[in-house]
Structure formats: structure tokens, C-alpha cells
Amino acid sequence: MTEEKGTRKVDLAEAIRNKLEQKKQQNGSNKGGFHGNETKKLTTQNNKKVNNQRRRTGGS
């Protein structure tokens, strides 16, 4: 009755260690640092619009 068939019981600490090891291996295979080879599309930097309220209202 104590024979293991395919799967074995794993305590929580060991399961967490296994998961961390998998993540480390996965991150190690992704060469290129934090972002990798992903590139963002460059967007224009919109300048602040000039406040022309004084000119419109004829302020002093």
C-alpha cells in the first residue's frame, strides 16, 4: 500500500523550492536582463500647452 505510482507526496517547502528552481532556470534561459529583447514603440513627448488666458481676456 505504500508503493508510489508515478507521483509522490511532496511537502510544501519542497514544492516551493522546486517552483523557485524552475523559475530560476526559466529566467536563466531568457538572456538579455530584465526586459529582454522587447522594444517599446517610441512616442512623441508632447510639450505643455501655453496658457494664453491673459491674452484672451485682456488681463492686466
C-alpha distances in whole Angstrom, upper triangle without the diagonal:
4,6,8,10,14,14,13,14,18,20,23,25,23,24,27,28,27,29,32,31,31,34,36,36,37,40,41,41,43,46,49,49,48,50,49,52,52,56,57,60,63,65,69,69,71,74,75,78,81,82,85,86,89,91,90,91,94,93,95
4,6,9,13,12,10,11,15,17,20,22,20,21,24,25,24,26,29,28,28,32,33,33,34,37,38,38,41,44,47,46,45,47,47,49,50,53,55,58,61,63,66,67,69,72,73,76,79,80,84,84,87,89,88,89,92,91,93
4,6,10,10,9,11,15,18,21,23,20,21,24,24,23,25,28,27,27,30,32,31,32,36,36,36,39,42,45,44,44,46,45,47,48,52,54,57,60,62,65,66,68,71,72,75,79,80,83,84,87,88,88,89,92,91,93
4,6,6,6,9,12,15,18,20,18,17,21,21,19,22,25,24,24,27,28,28,29,32,33,33,35,38,41,41,41,42,41,44,44,48,50,53,56,58,62,62,65,68,69,72,75,76,80,80,83,85,84,86,88,87,89
4,6,8,11,14,17,20,22,19,18,22,23,20,22,25,24,23,27,29,27,28,32,32,32,34,38,41,40,40,41,41,43,43,47,49,52,55,57,60,62,64,67,68,71,74,75,79,80,83,84,83,85,88,87,89
4,7,10,13,16,19,20,17,16,20,20,17,19,22,21,20,23,25,24,25,28,29,28,31,34,37,37,37,38,37,39,39,43,45,48,51,53,57,58,60,63,65,67,71,72,76,77,80,81,80,82,85,84,86
4,7,9,13,15,17,14,13,17,17,15,16,20,19,18,21,23,22,23,26,27,27,30,33,36,35,35,36,36,38,38,42,44,47,50,52,55,56,59,61,63,65,69,70,73,74,77,79,78,80,82,81,83
4,6,10,13,14,12,11,15,16,14,16,19,18,18,21,23,23,24,27,28,28,30,34,36,36,35,37,36,39,39,43,45,48,51,53,56,57,59,62,63,66,69,70,74,75,78,79,79,80,83,82,83
4,7,10,12,10,10,13,14,13,15,18,18,18,21,23,23,24,27,28,29,31,34,37,35,35,36,36,39,39,43,45,48,50,52,56,56,58,61,62,65,68,69,72,73,76,78,77,78,81,80,82
4,7,8,6,6,10,11,10,12,15,15,16,18,20,20,22,24,25,26,28,31,34,32,32,34,34,37,37,41,42,45,48,50,53,53,56,58,59,62,65,66,70,70,73,75,75,76,78,77,79
4,6,6,6,9,10,11,12,15,16,17,19,20,21,23,25,26,27,29,32,34,32,31,34,34,37,37,41,42,45,48,50,53,53,55,57,58,61,64,65,69,69,72,74,73,75,77,76,77
4,5,5,6,9,10,11,12,14,15,17,18,20,21,23,24,26,27,30,32,30,29,31,32,35,35,38,39,43,45,46,49,49,52,54,54,57,60,61,65,65,68,70,70,71,73,72,73
4,5,5,6,9,10,11,12,14,15,17,19,20,21,22,25,26,29,30,28,27,30,30,34,34,37,39,42,44,46,49,49,51,53,54,57,60,61,65,65,68,70,70,71,73,71,73
4,5,5,6,9,10,10,12,14,15,17,18,20,21,23,25,27,29,28,27,29,30,33,34,37,38,42,44,46,49,50,52,54,55,58,61,63,66,67,70,71,71,72,75,73,75
4,5,5,6,9,10,11,12,14,15,17,18,20,21,23,26,28,26,26,28,28,31,31,35,36,40,42,44,47,47,50,52,53,56,59,60,64,65,68,69,69,70,73,71,73
4,5,5,6,9,10,11,12,14,15,16,18,20,21,24,26,24,23,25,26,29,29,32,34,37,39,41,44,44,47,49,50,53,56,57,61,62,64,66,66,67,70,68,70
4,5,5,6,9,10,11,12,14,15,16,19,20,23,25,23,22,25,25,28,29,33,34,38,40,42,45,45,48,50,51,54,57,59,62,63,66,67,67,69,71,70,71
4,5,5,6,9,10,11,12,14,15,17,19,21,24,23,22,24,24,27,28,32,33,37,39,41,45,45,48,50,52,55,58,59,63,64,67,68,68,70,72,71,72
4,5,5,6,9,10,11,12,14,16,17,20,22,20,20,22,22,25,25,29,30,34,36,38,41,42,44,47,48,51,54,56,59,60,63,65,64,66,68,67,69
4,5,5,6,9,10,10,12,14,15,18,20,18,17,20,20,23,24,27,29,33,35,37,40,40,43,45,46,50,53,54,58,59,62,63,63,65,67,66,67
4,5,5,6,9,10,10,12,14,17,19,18,18,20,20,23,24,28,30,33,36,38,41,42,45,47,49,52,55,57,60,61,64,65,65,67,69,68,70
4,5,5,6,9,10,11,13,16,18,17,17,19,18,21,22,26,28,31,34,36,40,40,43,46,48,51,54,56,59,60,63,64,64,66,68,67,69
4,5,5,6,8,10,11,14,16,14,14,16,16,19,19,23,25,28,31,33,36,37,40,42,44,47,50,52,55,57,59,61,61,62,65,64,65
4,5,5,6,9,10,12,14,13,13,16,15,18,20,23,25,29,31,34,37,37,40,43,44,48,51,53,56,58,60,61,62,63,66,64,66
4,5,5,6,9,11,14,14,15,16,15,18,20,23,26,29,32,34,38,39,42,44,46,49,53,55,58,60,62,63,63,65,68,67,68
4,5,5,7,10,13,12,13,14,13,15,17,20,23,26,29,31,35,36,39,42,43,47,50,52,55,57,60,61,61,63,65,64,66
4,5,5,8,10,9,9,11,10,13,15,18,21,24,26,29,32,33,36,39,41,44,47,49,53,54,57,58,58,60,62,61,63
4,5,7,9,9,11,13,11,14,16,20,23,26,28,31,34,35,38,41,43,46,49,52,55,57,59,60,61,63,65,64,65
4,6,9,10,12,13,11,13,15,19,22,25,27,31,34,35,38,41,43,46,50,52,55,57,60,61,61,63,65,64,66
4,6,8,9,9,7,9,11,15,18,21,24,27,30,31,35,37,40,43,46,48,51,53,56,57,57,59,61,61,62
4,6,9,9,6,8,11,15,18,21,23,26,29,31,34,37,39,42,45,48,51,53,56,56,57,59,61,60,62
4,7,7,4,6,9,12,15,18,20,23,26,27,31,33,36,39,42,44,48,50,52,53,53,56,57,57,58
4,6,5,9,11,13,15,19,20,23,26,27,30,32,34,38,41,43,47,49,51,52,52,55,56,55,57
4,6,9,10,12,14,18,19,21,24,25,28,30,32,35,39,41,44,46,48,49,50,52,54,53,54
4,6,6,8,10,14,16,18,22,22,25,28,30,33,37,39,42,44,47,47,48,50,52,51,53
4,6,9,12,15,17,20,23,25,28,30,33,36,39,42,45,47,50,50,50,53,55,54,56
4,6,10,13,15,18,22,23,27,30,32,35,38,41,44,46,49,49,50,52,54,54,55
4,7,10,13,16,19,21,24,27,30,32,36,38,41,43,46,46,47,49,51,51,53
4,7,9,12,16,18,21,24,27,29,33,35,38,40,43,43,44,46,48,48,50
4,6,9,12,14,17,21,23,26,29,32,35,37,40,40,40,43,45,44,46
4,6,10,13,15,19,22,24,27,30,33,35,38,38,38,41,43,43,45
4,7,9,12,16,19,21,24,27,30,32,35,35,35,38,40,40,42
4,7,9,12,15,18,21,24,26,29,32,31,32,34,36,36,38
4,6,9,12,14,18,21,23,26,28,28,28,31,33,33,35
4,6,9,12,15,18,21,24,26,26,27,29,31,31,32
4,7,9,12,15,17,20,23,23,23,26,27,27,29
4,6,9,12,15,18,20,20,21,23,25,24,26
4,6,9,12,14,17,17,18,20,22,21,23
4,6,9,11,14,14,15,17,19,19,21
4,6,9,11,11,12,15,16,16,18
4,6,8,9,10,12,13,13,15
4,6,5,6,9,10,10,13
4,5,5,6,8,8,11
4,5,5,6,5,7
4,6,5,7,9
4,6,8,11
4,5,9
4,7
4
